[in-house]
Amino acid sequence: MSLEFDPYPAQQKIIPVGGPLGLVVRLTAVLNVWILRCGMLALVTAALILTYSVFSRYFFKASTNWQDEAAIFCLVGATFLCGAHVQSQRGHIGIEAISGYLPERVNHYRLLCIDILSAVFCIFFGWKSWTLWYEAWTENYTTSSSWAPPLWVPYFLMAGGITLLALQIMLQIAARLMSEQEPK
């Protein structure tokens, strides 16, 4: 592991200064912050639900058949919906083993190709998630537990989150292509 300064970090942010793309980026950033706050509440809620479950089973010998699914729904929502915020900070895992060895122009196109491939994957995953949500919505699918919450809820959270992630990646691609920071 090298502790040297990496002159070509993947988390290099290219944000347009003005125009319609800049407005969309700023609106998306505001939306991402609000979703991030909701995601934090969902994580705390999941922790409280599971803690309640442990105490009620141990002390009161009460059956809680709903807690696992409720916590999973909260965690699915937090995970998928907060993905766009993480991407906006370039916080997703990136392999930077070769970035310091590549010329700036090559590294610029390497990052652009990675973003394009990521966007294609997220668009496909989003499309499949929306079809899964639609099927669960129209067919009234529920879980197999005695609580039987509707499955469209976690599918909606998953589809919405991956759609926001795809939008964030596409905005970053557009910003990179339209930026005035041309590689040398």
C-alpha positions as CSV (number, residue, x, y, z in Angstrom):
1,M,0.0,0.0,0.0
2,S,1.4,3.4,-1.0
3,L,0.8,6.5,1.0
4,E,1.9,8.7,-1.8
5,F,-0.2,11.5,-3.3
6,D,-2.3,10.2,-6.1
7,P,-2.5,13.0,-8.8
8,Y,-5.4,11.3,-10.5
9,P,-8.0,10.4,-7.9
10,A,-11.2,8.7,-9.1
11,Q,-13.2,10.9,-6.7
12,Q,-12.3,13.9,-8.8
13,K,-15.6,15.8,-9.0
14,I,-16.5,17.7,-12.2
15,I,-19.5,19.9,-11.5
16,P,-20.9,22.3,-14.1
17,V,-21.0,25.9,-13.1
18,G,-24.2,26.9,-14.8
19,G,-26.8,26.1,-17.4
20,P,-29.6,23.6,-17.2
21,L,-27.2,20.7,-16.4
22,G,-25.9,22.7,-13.4
23,L,-29.5,23.2,-12.2
24,V,-30.3,19.5,-12.5
25,V,-27.1,18.6,-10.6
26,R,-27.9,21.1,-7.8
27,L,-31.5,19.8,-7.5
28,T,-30.3,16.2,-7.5
29,A,-27.8,17.1,-4.7
30,V,-30.7,18.6,-2.6
31,L,-32.8,15.5,-3.2
32,N,-29.9,13.2,-2.3
33,V,-29.3,15.0,1.0
34,W,-33.0,14.6,1.9
35,I,-33.0,11.0,0.9
36,L,-29.8,10.5,2.9
37,R,-31.5,11.9,6.0
38,C,-34.4,9.5,5.5
39,G,-31.9,6.7,5.1
40,M,-30.4,7.5,8.4
41,L,-33.8,7.4,10.0
42,A,-34.5,4.1,8.4
43,L,-31.2,2.6,9.8
44,V,-32.1,3.9,13.3
45,T,-35.6,2.5,12.9
46,A,-34.3,-0.9,11.8
47,A,-32.0,-0.9,14.8
48,L,-34.8,0.0,17.2
49,I,-37.1,-2.7,15.7
50,L,-34.5,-5.4,16.1
51,T,-33.6,-4.3,19.6
52,Y,-37.3,-4.3,20.5
53,S,-37.6,-7.8,19.1
54,V,-34.8,-9.1,21.2
55,F,-36.1,-7.6,24.4
56,S,-39.7,-8.6,23.8
57,R,-38.7,-12.2,23.1
58,Y,-36.4,-12.5,26.0
59,F,-38.3,-10.6,28.7
60,F,-41.9,-11.1,27.7
61,K,-41.7,-14.3,25.7
62,A,-43.7,-12.5,23.0
63,S,-43.6,-13.5,19.4
64,T,-42.7,-10.8,16.9
65,N,-43.3,-12.1,13.5
66,W,-43.1,-8.7,11.8
67,Q,-39.7,-7.4,13.0
68,D,-37.4,-9.1,10.5
69,E,-39.4,-8.0,7.5
70,A,-39.9,-4.5,8.8
71,A,-36.1,-4.1,9.4
72,I,-35.3,-5.6,6.0
73,F,-37.6,-3.1,4.3
74,C,-35.9,-0.3,6.2
75,L,-32.5,-1.6,5.2
76,V,-33.4,-2.1,1.6
77,G,-34.7,1.5,1.4
78,A,-31.6,2.9,3.1
79,T,-29.2,0.9,1.0
80,F,-30.7,1.6,-2.4
81,L,-32.0,5.1,-2.0
82,C,-28.7,6.4,-0.5
83,G,-26.7,5.0,-3.4
84,A,-27.0,8.1,-5.5
85,H,-25.7,10.3,-2.6
86,V,-22.7,8.0,-2.2
87,Q,-22.1,8.2,-6.0
88,S,-22.3,12.0,-5.9
89,Q,-19.4,11.9,-3.5
90,R,-17.6,9.3,-5.5
91,G,-17.7,7.1,-2.4
92,H,-18.3,3.8,-4.2
93,I,-15.4,1.4,-4.3
94,G,-13.0,2.1,-7.1
95,I,-9.9,0.3,-8.1
96,E,-7.1,2.8,-8.3
97,A,-4.2,0.5,-8.6
98,I,-3.2,1.8,-12.0
99,S,-4.4,5.4,-11.9
100,G,-1.1,6.8,-10.7
101,Y,0.7,5.2,-13.6
102,L,-1.6,6.3,-16.4
103,P,-1.2,9.6,-18.2
104,E,-4.0,12.1,-17.3
105,R,-5.7,11.8,-20.7
106,V,-5.8,8.0,-20.5
107,N,-7.1,8.1,-16.9
108,H,-9.8,10.6,-17.9
109,Y,-11.1,8.2,-20.5
110,R,-10.7,5.2,-18.2
111,L,-13.0,6.9,-15.6
112,L,-15.4,7.9,-18.4
113,C,-15.6,4.3,-19.6
114,I,-16.2,3.1,-16.0
115,D,-19.0,5.6,-15.5
116,I,-20.6,4.6,-18.8
117,L,-20.5,0.9,-18.0
118,S,-21.8,1.6,-14.5
119,A,-24.7,3.6,-16.0
120,V,-25.6,0.9,-18.4
121,F,-25.6,-1.7,-15.6
122,C,-27.8,0.6,-13.4
123,I,-30.2,1.4,-16.2
124,F,-30.7,-2.4,-16.9
125,F,-31.0,-3.2,-13.2
126,G,-33.5,-0.3,-12.8
127,W,-35.6,-1.5,-15.7
128,K,-35.7,-5.0,-14.3
129,S,-36.5,-3.6,-10.8
130,W,-39.4,-1.6,-12.1
131,T,-40.8,-4.6,-13.9
132,L,-40.5,-6.6,-10.7
133,W,-42.3,-3.7,-8.8
134,Y,-45.1,-3.6,-11.4
135,E,-45.6,-7.4,-11.2
136,A,-45.8,-7.3,-7.4
137,W,-48.1,-4.3,-7.5
138,T,-50.6,-5.7,-10.1
139,E,-50.5,-9.3,-8.7
140,N,-50.7,-8.2,-5.0
141,Y,-47.7,-10.2,-4.0
142,T,-46.9,-10.4,-0.3
143,T,-44.3,-12.1,1.8
144,S,-44.9,-15.6,3.0
145,S,-45.0,-14.7,6.7
146,S,-48.1,-14.4,8.8
147,W,-47.7,-10.6,8.7
148,A,-47.6,-10.7,4.9
149,P,-46.7,-7.1,4.0
150,P,-46.9,-6.2,0.3
151,L,-43.7,-6.9,-1.7
152,W,-44.2,-3.8,-3.9
153,V,-42.8,-1.7,-1.0
154,P,-39.2,-3.0,-1.0
155,Y,-39.3,-3.4,-4.8
156,F,-40.4,0.2,-5.1
157,L,-37.5,1.3,-2.8
158,M,-35.1,-0.8,-4.8
159,A,-36.3,0.4,-8.2
160,G,-36.4,4.1,-7.1
161,G,-32.9,3.9,-5.6
162,I,-31.3,2.3,-8.5
163,T,-33.0,4.8,-10.9
164,L,-31.6,7.7,-8.8
165,L,-28.2,6.1,-8.9
166,A,-28.4,5.7,-12.7
167,L,-29.5,9.4,-13.0
168,Q,-26.5,10.5,-10.8
169,I,-24.0,8.5,-12.9
170,M,-25.5,10.0,-16.1
171,L,-25.3,13.5,-14.7
172,Q,-21.6,12.9,-13.8
173,I,-21.0,11.6,-17.3
174,A,-22.7,14.6,-18.9
175,A,-20.7,16.9,-16.5
176,R,-17.5,15.2,-17.5
177,L,-18.2,15.5,-21.2
178,M,-19.3,19.1,-20.9
179,S,-16.7,20.3,-18.5
180,E,-14.1,22.9,-19.5
181,Q,-11.5,20.8,-17.7
182,E,-10.0,19.0,-20.7
183,P,-7.3,16.5,-19.9
184,K,-3.8,17.3,-21.1
